[in-house]
Amino acid sequence: MRTRSITLALLLASFTSCNAPGPNERAATSAQPSAALPAVASATATATATATAPQPTPYAGPTGTVRGIIRIKGDPAPATPHVYPKGCEGEAAAMYGKLFRVGQDRALADAIVSITNYQGVVPAQKPAIAIRVGHCTYSTRSIAMTDGQHIEVRNVDADTTSYLPWLDGAKLPAGIVAVPQGDVVKLYSRGYGRYWLRDQLARTFMVAHVFHFRYSTTAVTGLDGAYRIEGVPVGKVNVSAMLPQAKLLSVTQPFEVKEGDANQLDLELAFDAKRDIPEKSEDTLSESGNMPHGTAPRAP
């Protein structure tokens, strides 16, 4: 249990208060996580610190691309209690019918892979995280984002089905409907912390776990379990894989990044049904339906 707690503390380094070094203060420091999860910070204090802090200089040294496969062993994924309305049974059941999704050869889907403990600041490569919604499903069950990024949800349904995406834990402005083949709906976090992408049109089973990290070197696996993270500074780092749906089940391994593409690291999680099944279903709203800014999940 001690090893598990330390691993989670390392992985969830992004959830820090305004008193900790922010992303703009870390240009000359390491991306190494804090060992403890700090107190909640106010949005006002964060905005003030960001406005007054000097802008970081992006890392300009040699980089490598890290790739690999995330697999899972142990107990099988238990069934979820979701009930699907007419027209949603097929694809929704395939996406949300089990606590987590597993592909061929035990490949783990929706795992968040993070690389930390490197020197310098690596900015996000794109401003938006593109999410598709259609057939009563979001295109993923896990989302990783960082500073300067937002979520864009596009309805790809060809029929008349609409959705009302919202980010549980963030501010809730007037909802914008995602109409079939229409414009994207843009969603913004309140800063570092944990959120949930949901649908307000009574499809409570439609949930994607969202994490706003301090660093951009992250990826989310598909059904093939594969991840690929580009632009990682060369040198010794920590590579972590975390499954949000299973009480943040995680594993971390030290790794040395070489320049170029020849960096392969496969990781494996071990699921224990007695230990890793959450007490509450993921369709349960966060506290008051709106988690405070910067709130971090605690290590079990």
Legacy VTK file of the C-alpha trace (Angstrom):
# vtk DataFile Version 3.0
C-alpha trace
ASCII
DATASET POLYDATA
POINTS 300 float
0.000 0.000 0.000
2.911 2.336 0.756
4.350 1.747 -2.736
0.936 2.377 -4.284
0.532 5.697 -2.421
3.977 6.904 -3.435
3.304 6.001 -7.054
0.039 7.955 -7.069
1.653 10.963 -5.429
4.278 11.004 -8.174
1.738 10.626 -10.941
-0.616 13.326 -9.683
2.081 16.001 -9.473
-0.062 18.436 -11.363
-2.456 19.029 -8.481
-0.562 21.688 -6.558
-1.506 24.920 -4.845
-0.543 28.451 -5.807
2.251 28.337 -3.225
3.986 25.602 -5.198
6.024 26.485 -8.314
3.632 27.023 -11.203
4.351 26.086 -14.800
5.714 29.562 -15.473
8.141 29.264 -12.584
9.601 25.911 -13.607
11.647 26.832 -16.667
14.898 26.248 -14.825
13.658 23.474 -12.584
12.647 19.864 -12.896
9.202 18.532 -13.765
9.573 16.228 -10.782
6.299 15.865 -8.841
5.763 16.819 -5.265
5.522 13.931 -2.818
2.384 15.280 -1.193
-0.965 16.571 -2.348
-1.362 20.168 -1.129
-4.319 22.241 -0.108
-6.872 23.607 -2.537
-6.018 26.948 -4.109
-8.414 29.668 -5.178
-8.941 30.546 -8.817
-8.243 34.214 -8.039
-4.865 33.471 -6.487
-3.919 31.256 -9.422
-4.885 33.933 -11.946
-2.834 36.551 -10.068
0.230 34.292 -9.876
-0.008 33.468 -13.577
-0.325 37.110 -14.555
2.745 38.199 -12.553
5.029 35.223 -13.190
7.651 35.454 -15.945
6.927 33.472 -19.083
8.912 30.232 -19.308
11.399 29.468 -22.013
10.418 26.231 -23.766
12.934 23.413 -23.662
15.134 23.617 -26.747
17.522 20.711 -26.264
17.525 17.215 -27.789
14.318 15.221 -27.417
13.046 11.718 -27.876
9.759 9.996 -28.575
8.599 7.432 -26.012
6.142 4.736 -27.025
4.864 1.444 -25.722
1.900 -0.740 -24.789
-0.027 -0.631 -21.516
-1.472 -3.972 -20.407
-3.462 -5.146 -17.425
-3.503 -8.403 -15.485
-5.432 -9.764 -12.540
-9.180 -9.922 -12.037
-11.495 -9.287 -15.010
-13.273 -5.957 -15.292
-16.637 -6.128 -13.498
-19.868 -5.066 -15.200
-21.201 -1.565 -14.547
-24.774 -0.893 -13.361
-25.644 1.378 -16.283
-28.994 1.178 -18.037
-29.040 2.360 -21.657
-32.037 4.039 -23.334
-33.430 2.762 -26.593
-31.039 3.409 -29.430
-27.968 3.469 -27.169
-27.679 -0.208 -26.296
-24.990 -1.354 -28.734
-22.038 1.033 -28.800
-22.760 2.515 -25.377
-22.713 -0.929 -23.779
-19.423 -1.717 -25.497
-17.897 1.539 -24.245
-19.332 1.715 -20.716
-20.541 -1.807 -19.935
-17.441 -2.746 -17.908
-15.477 -0.829 -15.289
-12.625 -0.554 -17.814
-12.007 -1.624 -21.402
-9.542 -4.317 -22.429
-8.454 -5.146 -25.972
-6.545 -8.071 -27.421
-3.614 -9.536 -25.512
-4.748 -7.716 -22.337
-4.156 -4.283 -23.894
-5.620 -1.579 -21.624
-7.708 1.243 -23.070
-8.211 4.689 -21.502
-5.025 4.556 -19.438
-3.326 7.920 -18.940
0.443 7.742 -19.504
2.544 10.544 -18.036
6.243 11.357 -18.289
7.737 13.490 -15.501
10.982 14.268 -13.687
12.733 15.857 -16.675
14.476 19.219 -16.844
12.758 22.138 -18.545
9.283 23.067 -19.748
7.604 21.294 -22.646
4.614 23.303 -23.963
1.519 21.614 -25.336
1.744 20.766 -29.035
-1.867 21.723 -29.753
-4.388 24.064 -28.104
-7.373 21.731 -28.132
-8.153 18.148 -27.146
-10.540 16.875 -29.826
-13.299 14.578 -28.566
-15.960 12.984 -30.757
-19.447 12.276 -29.479
-21.877 9.997 -31.249
-23.975 6.855 -30.802
-24.357 7.757 -27.108
-20.606 7.630 -26.429
-17.635 9.909 -26.096
-14.618 8.761 -28.109
-12.591 8.074 -24.959
-13.141 7.487 -21.249
-10.025 9.389 -20.141
-8.667 12.818 -21.100
-5.352 14.482 -20.199
-4.841 18.207 -20.699
-2.487 20.958 -19.558
-2.165 24.742 -19.429
-3.274 26.503 -22.584
-5.529 23.661 -23.671
-9.281 23.179 -23.767
-11.629 20.403 -24.857
-13.525 20.527 -28.138
-16.483 18.161 -28.477
-17.852 17.459 -31.956
-21.080 15.574 -32.631
-20.391 13.075 -35.424
-23.862 11.511 -35.480
-25.552 11.535 -38.871
-29.080 11.496 -37.456
-30.888 14.060 -35.293
-29.316 13.055 -31.950
-27.945 15.998 -29.963
-25.804 16.121 -26.820
-25.156 18.674 -24.098
-21.553 18.148 -22.973
-20.370 19.717 -19.742
-17.290 19.531 -17.560
-18.263 18.506 -14.045
-15.957 20.345 -11.644
-15.502 23.420 -13.832
-17.599 26.551 -14.005
-20.936 25.842 -15.612
-21.959 28.587 -18.062
-25.055 28.299 -20.203
-24.924 24.900 -21.897
-24.210 24.682 -25.602
-25.859 21.872 -27.516
-23.660 19.729 -29.755
-25.876 19.229 -32.797
-25.205 16.559 -35.449
-22.373 17.579 -37.780
-22.396 21.052 -36.192
-19.779 23.301 -34.636
-17.596 22.058 -31.795
-18.509 22.776 -28.188
-15.558 24.225 -26.286
-15.071 23.347 -22.619
-12.519 24.892 -20.250
-11.186 23.690 -16.912
-10.635 25.919 -13.883
-6.989 24.906 -13.565
-5.059 21.958 -12.194
-7.329 19.246 -10.912
-9.702 16.424 -11.722
-12.919 16.774 -13.721
-15.520 14.625 -15.492
-16.862 15.107 -19.006
-20.587 14.323 -18.901
-23.769 14.726 -20.941
-26.616 16.771 -19.472
-29.315 15.116 -21.559
-29.979 12.269 -19.106
-27.272 9.937 -20.471
-25.555 9.598 -17.095
-23.425 6.675 -18.269
-21.525 8.957 -20.673
-18.464 9.835 -18.572
-14.840 10.611 -19.384
-12.381 11.257 -16.553
-10.471 14.498 -17.177
-7.172 15.518 -15.585
-5.573 18.944 -15.953
-1.846 18.358 -15.358
1.011 20.816 -14.928
2.914 19.108 -17.724
2.086 18.299 -21.339
3.966 15.018 -21.733
0.925 12.754 -21.527
-1.059 10.370 -23.709
-4.222 8.265 -23.460
-4.325 4.711 -24.768
-6.915 3.271 -27.150
-8.131 -0.326 -27.329
-4.722 -1.375 -28.633
-3.127 -0.136 -25.390
-0.604 1.898 -27.357
0.776 5.290 -26.361
3.199 7.706 -28.017
4.637 10.850 -26.419
6.829 13.140 -28.506
9.195 15.944 -27.545
10.437 14.462 -24.276
13.752 15.945 -23.071
16.526 13.368 -23.141
17.746 11.978 -19.855
16.307 10.141 -16.877
12.547 10.429 -16.379
9.639 8.656 -14.717
6.985 7.018 -16.898
3.633 6.352 -15.233
0.417 4.662 -16.328
-2.817 5.295 -14.462
-6.356 3.921 -14.854
-8.820 6.524 -13.525
-11.786 4.141 -13.542
-10.125 1.802 -11.017
-9.390 4.062 -8.063
-6.458 5.628 -9.944
-4.682 2.280 -10.160
-1.159 3.115 -11.326
2.416 2.053 -11.879
5.593 4.125 -12.322
8.951 3.096 -13.757
12.214 5.035 -14.169
13.381 5.300 -17.761
16.191 6.989 -19.686
15.088 8.795 -22.836
17.478 8.741 -25.785
17.352 11.204 -28.654
15.157 10.004 -31.514
12.430 7.379 -31.754
14.150 4.329 -30.238
12.479 4.598 -26.810
10.160 1.664 -26.090
8.650 1.040 -22.664
5.729 -1.296 -21.970
3.975 -1.149 -18.586
1.524 -3.457 -16.839
-1.128 -2.724 -14.220
-2.476 -5.361 -11.820
-6.207 -5.074 -11.085
-7.541 -6.438 -7.788
-11.341 -6.357 -7.646
-11.396 -6.258 -3.841
-9.037 -3.290 -3.760
-9.655 -1.299 -6.936
-13.427 -1.102 -7.483
-14.636 2.428 -6.560
-17.216 2.791 -3.808
-19.319 5.096 -6.005
-20.285 4.677 -9.641
-18.626 7.141 -12.012
-22.041 8.506 -12.975
-22.238 10.031 -9.470
-21.672 13.783 -9.619
-18.680 15.306 -7.882
-19.288 17.018 -4.539
-21.975 19.687 -5.012
-21.667 18.986 -8.737
-18.705 21.362 -8.819
-15.324 20.393 -7.389
-13.267 23.317 -5.996
-10.431 24.581 -8.155
-7.323 22.456 -7.882
-8.945 19.643 -5.915
-6.927 16.460 -6.249
-7.979 12.871 -5.672
-6.328 11.336 -2.640
-4.195 8.244 -2.911
-6.006 5.214 -1.442
LINES 1 301
300 0 1 2 3 4 5 6 7 8 9 10 11 12 13 14 15 16 17 18 19 20 21 22 23 24 25 26 27 28 29 30 31 32 33 34 35 36 37 38 39 40 41 42 43 44 45 46 47 48 49 50 51 52 53 54 55 56 57 58 59 60 61 62 63 64 65 66 67 68 69 70 71 72 73 74 75 76 77 78 79 80 81 82 83 84 85 86 87 88 89 90 91 92 93 94 95 96 97 98 99 100 101 102 103 104 105 106 107 108 109 110 111 112 113 114 115 116 117 118 119 120 121 122 123 124 125 126 127 128 129 130 131 132 133 134 135 136 137 138 139 140 141 142 143 144 145 146 147 148 149 150 151 152 153 154 155 156 157 158 159 160 161 162 163 164 165 166 167 168 169 170 171 172 173 174 175 176 177 178 179 180 181 182 183 184 185 186 187 188 189 190 191 192 193 194 195 196 197 198 199 200 201 202 203 204 205 206 207 208 209 210 211 212 213 214 215 216 217 218 219 220 221 222 223 224 225 226 227 228 229 230 231 232 233 234 235 236 237 238 239 240 241 242 243 244 245 246 247 248 249 250 251 252 253 254 255 256 257 258 259 260 261 262 263 264 265 266 267 268 269 270 271 272 273 274 275 276 277 278 279 280 281 282 283 284 285 286 287 288 289 290 291 292 293 294 295 296 297 298 299
